[in-house]
Amino acid sequence: MSIYHGLGLASKILGSNMPEAARANQIVQQYEQRLSTLAAALSARNPEPNSFAASSLKAWDACVR
């Protein structure tokens, strides 16, 4: 997650001054897409409340996006 957050934050702060901005944005988009796919697969398993899987999905919904 730190790569995702770091590149996203750097892009927001640096804007057009971000070195290789297009590449950084592409990496962030690909990473987010992969995490979304994994979250959807995890959600499809109908995890038990308070399980690690349910906690992970809650964190994804509340913090990551």
C-alpha positions as CSV (number, residue, x, y, z in Angstrom):
1,M,0.0,0.0,0.0
2,S,2.8,2.4,0.7
3,I,3.7,2.6,-3.0
4,Y,0.1,3.4,-3.9
5,H,-0.2,6.0,-1.2
6,G,3.2,7.5,-1.9
7,L,2.8,7.9,-5.6
8,G,-0.7,9.2,-5.2
9,L,0.3,11.8,-2.6
10,A,3.4,12.8,-4.7
11,S,1.2,13.3,-7.7
12,K,-1.2,15.5,-5.8
13,I,1.5,17.6,-4.2
14,L,3.8,18.0,-7.2
15,G,1.1,18.1,-9.9
16,S,2.7,19.0,-13.2
17,N,6.1,19.1,-11.6
18,M,6.0,15.4,-10.9
19,P,8.8,13.6,-12.6
20,E,7.4,11.0,-15.1
21,A,3.9,12.0,-14.0
22,A,2.2,9.9,-16.7
23,R,4.1,6.8,-15.6
24,A,3.4,7.5,-11.9
25,N,-0.4,7.9,-12.7
26,Q,-0.3,4.7,-14.7
27,I,1.2,2.8,-11.8
28,V,-1.3,4.2,-9.3
29,Q,-4.2,3.3,-11.6
30,Q,-2.9,-0.3,-12.2
31,Y,-2.3,-0.8,-8.5
32,E,-5.7,0.5,-7.6
33,Q,-7.4,-1.7,-10.2
34,R,-5.5,-4.8,-8.9
35,L,-6.5,-4.0,-5.3
36,S,-10.1,-3.5,-6.4
37,T,-10.1,-6.9,-8.1
38,L,-8.7,-8.5,-5.0
39,A,-11.3,-6.8,-2.8
40,A,-14.1,-7.9,-5.1
41,A,-12.9,-11.5,-4.9
42,L,-12.6,-11.3,-1.1
43,S,-16.0,-9.8,-0.8
44,A,-17.5,-12.6,-3.0
45,R,-16.4,-15.1,-0.3
46,N,-18.8,-13.5,2.2
47,P,-16.3,-13.2,5.0
48,E,-17.5,-13.7,8.6
49,P,-17.9,-10.4,10.6
50,N,-14.8,-9.5,12.5
51,S,-12.6,-11.8,10.4
52,F,-9.3,-10.6,8.9
53,A,-11.0,-10.6,5.5
54,A,-13.9,-8.5,6.7
55,S,-11.5,-6.1,8.4
56,S,-9.5,-5.8,5.2
57,L,-12.6,-5.0,3.2
58,K,-13.7,-2.4,5.8
59,A,-10.2,-0.8,5.6
60,W,-10.3,-0.8,1.8
61,D,-13.8,0.9,1.8
62,A,-13.0,3.4,4.5
63,C,-9.4,4.4,4.1
64,V,-7.9,3.4,0.9
65,R,-10.3,4.7,-1.6
